[in-house]
Amino acid sequence: MDDILDYIKFLKEKLNIQNIETAIMSESSLKKDWLRPEEDEAWRDL
């Protein structure tokens, strides 16, 4: 039973790491849009 729980914990941690890696890798691509003047204008009144 402990082996099964350990495996489930491992899978959850692996998924969490993959999600973090995806967010980090996509940040540089998204940053190009975030830093545009049009983006600042769109968010100015919020």
PDB file as gemmi writes it, atoms N, CA and C in Angstrom:
CRYST1    1.000    1.000    1.000  90.00  90.00  90.00 P 1                      
ATOM      1  N   MET A   1       0.820  -1.199   0.000  1.00  0.00           N  
ATOM      2  CA  MET A   1       0.000   0.000   0.000  1.00  0.00           C  
ATOM      3  C   MET A   1       0.867   1.267   0.000  1.00  0.00           C  
ATOM      4  N   ASP A   2       1.947   1.235   0.774  1.00  0.00           N  
ATOM      5  CA  ASP A   2       2.842   2.394   0.814  1.00  0.00           C  
ATOM      6  C   ASP A   2       3.449   2.681  -0.551  1.00  0.00           C  
ATOM      7  N   ASP A   3       3.746   1.622  -1.292  1.00  0.00           N  
ATOM      8  CA  ASP A   3       4.319   1.807  -2.628  1.00  0.00           C  
ATOM      9  C   ASP A   3       3.345   2.533  -3.548  1.00  0.00           C  
ATOM     10  N   ILE A   4       2.082   2.212  -3.434  1.00  0.00           N  
ATOM     11  CA  ILE A   4       1.065   2.854  -4.271  1.00  0.00           C  
ATOM     12  C   ILE A   4       0.953   4.334  -3.917  1.00  0.00           C  
ATOM     13  N   LEU A   5       0.917   4.632  -2.633  1.00  0.00           N  
ATOM     14  CA  LEU A   5       0.834   6.030  -2.200  1.00  0.00           C  
ATOM     15  C   LEU A   5       2.077   6.817  -2.615  1.00  0.00           C  
ATOM     16  N   ASP A   6       3.237   6.187  -2.497  1.00  0.00           N  
ATOM     17  CA  ASP A   6       4.468   6.843  -2.941  1.00  0.00           C  
ATOM     18  C   ASP A   6       4.424   7.131  -4.431  1.00  0.00           C  
ATOM     19  N   TYR A   7       3.914   6.202  -5.201  1.00  0.00           N  
ATOM     20  CA  TYR A   7       3.828   6.383  -6.650  1.00  0.00           C  
ATOM     21  C   TYR A   7       2.862   7.518  -7.002  1.00  0.00           C  
ATOM     22  N   ILE A   8       1.748   7.580  -6.312  1.00  0.00           N  
ATOM     23  CA  ILE A   8       0.776   8.658  -6.541  1.00  0.00           C  
ATOM     24  C   ILE A   8       1.406  10.011  -6.201  1.00  0.00           C  
ATOM     25  N   LYS A   9       2.119  10.079  -5.086  1.00  0.00           N  
ATOM     26  CA  LYS A   9       2.807  11.320  -4.715  1.00  0.00           C  
ATOM     27  C   LYS A   9       3.837  11.704  -5.775  1.00  0.00           C  
ATOM     28  N   PHE A  10       4.560  10.711  -6.281  1.00  0.00           N  
ATOM     29  CA  PHE A  10       5.548  10.950  -7.325  1.00  0.00           C  
ATOM     30  C   PHE A  10       4.886  11.533  -8.568  1.00  0.00           C  
ATOM     31  N   LEU A  11       3.766  10.954  -8.989  1.00  0.00           N  
ATOM     32  CA  LEU A  11       3.074  11.436 -10.185  1.00  0.00           C  
ATOM     33  C   LEU A  11       2.556  12.859  -9.999  1.00  0.00           C  
ATOM     34  N   LYS A  12       2.025  13.151  -8.824  1.00  0.00           N  
ATOM     35  CA  LYS A  12       1.540  14.508  -8.549  1.00  0.00           C  
ATOM     36  C   LYS A  12       2.686  15.514  -8.598  1.00  0.00           C  
ATOM     37  N   GLU A  13       3.816  15.163  -8.006  1.00  0.00           N  
ATOM     38  CA  GLU A  13       4.969  16.059  -8.008  1.00  0.00           C  
ATOM     39  C   GLU A  13       5.514  16.247  -9.419  1.00  0.00           C  
ATOM     40  N   LYS A  14       5.545  15.180 -10.187  1.00  0.00           N  
ATOM     41  CA  LYS A  14       6.018  15.261 -11.572  1.00  0.00           C  
ATOM     42  C   LYS A  14       5.131  16.201 -12.384  1.00  0.00           C  
ATOM     43  N   LEU A  15       3.825  16.095 -12.216  1.00  0.00           N  
ATOM     44  CA  LEU A  15       2.892  16.969 -12.919  1.00  0.00           C  
ATOM     45  C   LEU A  15       3.087  18.418 -12.490  1.00  0.00           C  
ATOM     46  N   ASN A  16       3.281  18.641 -11.214  1.00  0.00           N  
ATOM     47  CA  ASN A  16       3.505  19.990 -10.699  1.00  0.00           C  
ATOM     48  C   ASN A  16       4.767  20.600 -11.306  1.00  0.00           C  
ATOM     49  N   ILE A  17       5.832  19.838 -11.376  1.00  0.00           N  
ATOM     50  CA  ILE A  17       7.087  20.319 -11.961  1.00  0.00           C  
ATOM     51  C   ILE A  17       6.897  20.633 -13.437  1.00  0.00           C  
ATOM     52  N   GLN A  18       6.174  19.786 -14.151  1.00  0.00           N  
ATOM     53  CA  GLN A  18       5.932  20.028 -15.573  1.00  0.00           C  
ATOM     54  C   GLN A  18       5.135  21.311 -15.783  1.00  0.00           C  
ATOM     55  N   ASN A  19       4.152  21.560 -14.927  1.00  0.00           N  
ATOM     56  CA  ASN A  19       3.354  22.785 -15.041  1.00  0.00           C  
ATOM     57  C   ASN A  19       4.210  24.025 -14.802  1.00  0.00           C  
ATOM     58  N   ILE A  20       5.094  23.950 -13.820  1.00  0.00           N  
ATOM     59  CA  ILE A  20       5.980  25.078 -13.536  1.00  0.00           C  
ATOM     60  C   ILE A  20       6.927  25.315 -14.707  1.00  0.00           C  
ATOM     61  N   GLU A  21       7.483  24.238 -15.261  1.00  0.00           N  
ATOM     62  CA  GLU A  21       8.394  24.371 -16.398  1.00  0.00           C  
ATOM     63  C   GLU A  21       7.685  24.993 -17.599  1.00  0.00           C  
ATOM     64  N   THR A  22       6.452  24.585 -17.845  1.00  0.00           N  
ATOM     65  CA  THR A  22       5.688  25.143 -18.966  1.00  0.00           C  
ATOM     66  C   THR A  22       5.459  26.637 -18.769  1.00  0.00           C  
ATOM     67  N   ALA A  23       5.117  27.024 -17.560  1.00  0.00           N  
ATOM     68  CA  ALA A  23       4.889  28.444 -17.277  1.00  0.00           C  
ATOM     69  C   ALA A  23       6.163  29.256 -17.476  1.00  0.00           C  
ATOM     70  N   ILE A  24       7.277  28.728 -17.021  1.00  0.00           N  
ATOM     71  CA  ILE A  24       8.549  29.443 -17.160  1.00  0.00           C  
ATOM     72  C   ILE A  24       8.942  29.560 -18.624  1.00  0.00           C  
ATOM     73  N   MET A  25       8.779  28.482 -19.380  1.00  0.00           N  
ATOM     74  CA  MET A  25       9.165  28.507 -20.792  1.00  0.00           C  
ATOM     75  C   MET A  25       8.274  29.431 -21.614  1.00  0.00           C  
ATOM     76  N   SER A  26       7.004  29.527 -21.265  1.00  0.00           N  
ATOM     77  CA  SER A  26       6.098  30.363 -22.052  1.00  0.00           C  
ATOM     78  C   SER A  26       6.200  31.843 -21.683  1.00  0.00           C  
ATOM     79  N   GLU A  27       6.780  32.141 -20.530  1.00  0.00           N  
ATOM     80  CA  GLU A  27       6.844  33.531 -20.078  1.00  0.00           C  
ATOM     81  C   GLU A  27       7.586  34.426 -21.065  1.00  0.00           C  
ATOM     82  N   SER A  28       8.711  33.971 -21.588  1.00  0.00           N  
ATOM     83  CA  SER A  28       9.477  34.824 -22.498  1.00  0.00           C  
ATOM     84  C   SER A  28       8.710  35.104 -23.785  1.00  0.00           C  
ATOM     85  N   SER A  29       7.940  34.140 -24.225  1.00  0.00           N  
ATOM     86  CA  SER A  29       7.138  34.343 -25.430  1.00  0.00           C  
ATOM     87  C   SER A  29       5.979  35.301 -25.160  1.00  0.00           C  
ATOM     88  N   LEU A  30       5.313  35.111 -24.039  1.00  0.00           N  
ATOM     89  CA  LEU A  30       4.183  35.974 -23.686  1.00  0.00           C  
ATOM     90  C   LEU A  30       4.634  37.390 -23.342  1.00  0.00           C  
ATOM     91  N   LYS A  31       5.837  37.508 -22.822  1.00  0.00           N  
ATOM     92  CA  LYS A  31       6.353  38.816 -22.419  1.00  0.00           C  
ATOM     93  C   LYS A  31       6.367  39.793 -23.587  1.00  0.00           C  
ATOM     94  N   LYS A  32       6.574  39.280 -24.786  1.00  0.00           N  
ATOM     95  CA  LYS A  32       6.598  40.151 -25.964  1.00  0.00           C  
ATOM     96  C   LYS A  32       5.271  40.891 -26.118  1.00  0.00           C  
ATOM     97  N   ASP A  33       4.166  40.201 -25.847  1.00  0.00           N  
ATOM     98  CA  ASP A  33       2.852  40.843 -25.923  1.00  0.00           C  
ATOM     99  C   ASP A  33       2.580  41.700 -24.695  1.00  0.00           C  
ATOM    100  N   TRP A  34       3.006  41.247 -23.536  1.00  0.00           N  
ATOM    101  CA  TRP A  34       2.733  41.976 -22.304  1.00  0.00           C  
ATOM    102  C   TRP A  34       3.379  43.346 -22.292  1.00  0.00           C  
ATOM    103  N   LEU A  35       4.516  43.487 -22.954  1.00  0.00           N  
ATOM    104  CA  LEU A  35       5.280  44.734 -22.883  1.00  0.00           C  
ATOM    105  C   LEU A  35       4.950  45.720 -23.996  1.00  0.00           C  
ATOM    106  N   ARG A  36       3.920  45.441 -24.764  1.00  0.00           N  
ATOM    107  CA  ARG A  36       3.529  46.347 -25.848  1.00  0.00           C  
ATOM    108  C   ARG A  36       2.723  47.520 -25.294  1.00  0.00           C  
ATOM    109  N   PRO A  37       2.875  48.698 -25.875  1.00  0.00           N  
ATOM    110  CA  PRO A  37       2.102  49.865 -25.425  1.00  0.00           C  
ATOM    111  C   PRO A  37       0.590  49.629 -25.508  1.00  0.00           C  
ATOM    112  N   GLU A  38       0.152  48.883 -26.500  1.00  0.00           N  
ATOM    113  CA  GLU A  38      -1.283  48.597 -26.638  1.00  0.00           C  
ATOM    114  C   GLU A  38      -1.808  47.823 -25.431  1.00  0.00           C  
ATOM    115  N   GLU A  39      -0.979  46.970 -24.892  1.00  0.00           N  
ATOM    116  CA  GLU A  39      -1.371  46.194 -23.716  1.00  0.00           C  
ATOM    117  C   GLU A  39      -1.512  47.110 -22.502  1.00  0.00           C  
ATOM    118  N   ASP A  40      -0.585  48.027 -22.346  1.00  0.00           N  
ATOM    119  CA  ASP A  40      -0.678  48.992 -21.247  1.00  0.00           C  
ATOM    120  C   ASP A  40      -1.952  49.821 -21.358  1.00  0.00           C  
ATOM    121  N   GLU A  41      -2.268  50.237 -22.556  1.00  0.00           N  
ATOM    122  CA  GLU A  41      -3.478  51.029 -22.786  1.00  0.00           C  
ATOM    123  C   GLU A  41      -4.730  50.233 -22.427  1.00  0.00           C  
ATOM    124  N   ALA A  42      -4.752  48.981 -22.796  1.00  0.00           N  
ATOM    125  CA  ALA A  42      -5.927  48.143 -22.532  1.00  0.00           C  
ATOM    126  C   ALA A  42      -6.167  47.950 -21.035  1.00  0.00           C  
ATOM    127  N   TRP A  43      -5.110  47.915 -20.249  1.00  0.00           N  
ATOM    128  CA  TRP A  43      -5.230  47.653 -18.815  1.00  0.00           C  
ATOM    129  C   TRP A  43      -5.226  48.925 -17.967  1.00  0.00           C  
ATOM    130  N   ARG A  44      -5.075  50.051 -18.567  1.00  0.00           N  
ATOM    131  CA  ARG A  44      -4.896  51.300 -17.828  1.00  0.00           C  
ATOM    132  C   ARG A  44      -6.039  51.591 -16.863  1.00  0.00           C  
ATOM    133  N   ASP A  45      -7.271  51.377 -17.256  1.00  0.00           N  
ATOM    134  CA  ASP A  45      -8.421  51.754 -16.427  1.00  0.00           C  
ATOM    135  C   ASP A  45      -8.886  50.653 -15.473  1.00  0.00           C  
ATOM    136  N   LEU A  46      -8.182  49.567 -15.425  1.00  0.00           N  
ATOM    137  CA  LEU A  46      -8.601  48.467 -14.537  1.00  0.00           C  
ATOM    138  C   LEU A  46      -7.975  48.559 -13.178  1.00  0.00           C  
TER     139      LEU A  46                                                      
END                                                                             
